[in-house]
Amino acid sequence: MIFEALTNIKDADGADISAIVSYIEQRHEVEVQPNFRRSISSRLRRLVSQGKLEKVQNCYKLKKDTVLGVKTPPKQKDRVRQPQVAAVTSSVETVEEAANAAAYRVAEAENKSFLAAEAVKEAERISKMAEDTESMLQLVKEIFEQCSRGEIVLLA
């Protein structure tokens, strides 16, 4: 569908994601769902990395050396089957993307939980140091008062 869109959109600079999604929506009479745009975007990046497309600024276009095979029109039987295969493929990829996003968020939450636990430990350590410092200050004040009165202070 992406190659079809890029072939039929007549723009020398290529087409941006919005134009490609609009073309697919109009041509295939499909209602684009929110994850569809993200899916198209990831496929475009993958095609660029594979060298099948080139990206110029925010537009994508076919590479000049890419040879597109001419397909014969599918038989009526194939036409019925293609949307089902595309829907299943899209559904599987959407599920995979959702699983990847969920795994990423779980890992991120575990990391934040670990950092929070470490921050609590650090806060407890600093609190203990503050208590020890307060005790030491009180002891030093008492020794100072005794010394200022002329008393002898023995430290063991």
N, C-alpha and C positions, 0 to 999 in steps of 0.2 A: 504494500500500500504506500510505503514511503517513497519507493522508487517511482511508482505511478504518479504520485503527487508531484514529485520534483520534475518528472518528465513533462507533465501537463501544465505546470505553473510556468508561464512565460515571463520570466524575469531574469535578466542577465546576471544580476547580483546573487541569485539564488532565492531561497524562501526561508523565512523564519519559522519557528515552531508554530506560532499562531496560524500562519497561512497554511502550513501542512495539515494541522488539525482541522482547520475549516474545510479544506479541500476534501479530506477523508470523510468528514461529517456530511458534507453535501453530496459527494459522489456515491457514497455507500449508504446514504440515508440512515446513518447511525447516530444515536444520541450519545454524545461523548460524556463519559463519566469522569469524575475528578481525577482518578488515578490514571486515566487514559493518557492525559497530557504528559504525566510523569513517565509513563511507559514509553511513549513516543520519544521523549527527551533522552531517556537512557539508551534507547535503540539508536538514536541519531549519534550519540557519543560513541557507542560501540562501532557503528559503521564508519565513523571518522577514524577511530583507532585501528580498524581493519584496513583502512586505505580505500574503502569503497566510495566514500563521500569526502568532500572537503568543506571546511568551515571557514568562511570569510566574515569576520566580525560576528554578528549574531545570525548570519544566514548560512544555510546549507545548500550545496549544489553538487550535482554529479561530477565526478572526476572525468576529465576529458578522455583518459585512457580506459575508463570503465566501459566494458562492452555489455550491453543489455541484450539478452536473447529475445527474439520476437516470439511471443507465445501465440499459439492458435487459440481461438476462443474456446472455452471449455464447453463440453456437452451439457445439456440441461441437467443430467444426473449429477455432474460435478458441481454445477452451480448451487444446487441444493446442499451439497455436502460441504462446500468451502466455508460458509459462515459458521457452521457447527464446529469445524476444526479450528477456525480462527478464534471462535468464542472459547473453546476449551483451552487452546494455547494461551490466549489472553488471560483466562481465568487462572490457569496454572501459574503463569508468570505473576499475576496479581497476588496470588496466595504466597508465592515464593518471596515477593517483595514485602508483603505484610509480615511474613515469618522473619525475614532479615531485619526489618524495622523493629519488630518485637524483641528479637535477640539483642539488637543494639541497645534498645532502651533498658532491657534487663541488666545488661553488662554495665551500662551507665549508672543505673540505680544502685547496683552492687558497689561500684566504685565510690559513689557519693556516700553510701552507707559506711564504707570503710573509712573514708576521709572524715566523716562525722564522728565515728568511734575514736579515731586518732586525735581529733580536736578535743573531745571530751577528756581523754587521757591527759593531754597536754594541759588543759584547763585545771584538772585535778592536781597535776604536778606543780603548776604555778601557784595554786591556792595553798598547797602544803608548804611551798617555799615561803610564801607570804606569812603564814602562821609561824614558821620557824624564825623568820626575820623579826617578826613582832616580839617573840619570846626573847630573842637575843638582844633586841633593843631595850626591853624592860630590864634584863639582867645588867646591861651596861649602865643604865641609868642608876640602878641601885648601887653598883660599885662606885660610880662617880659621886653620888651623894655621900657614901661612907668615906671616900677619900677626901671630899671637901670638908667634912667635919673633923678630919685629922685621924680617923680610925685606920687601923692597919687591916688590909684585906689580904687574906691568904687564898691563893688559888691552888687547888690540888689537881 
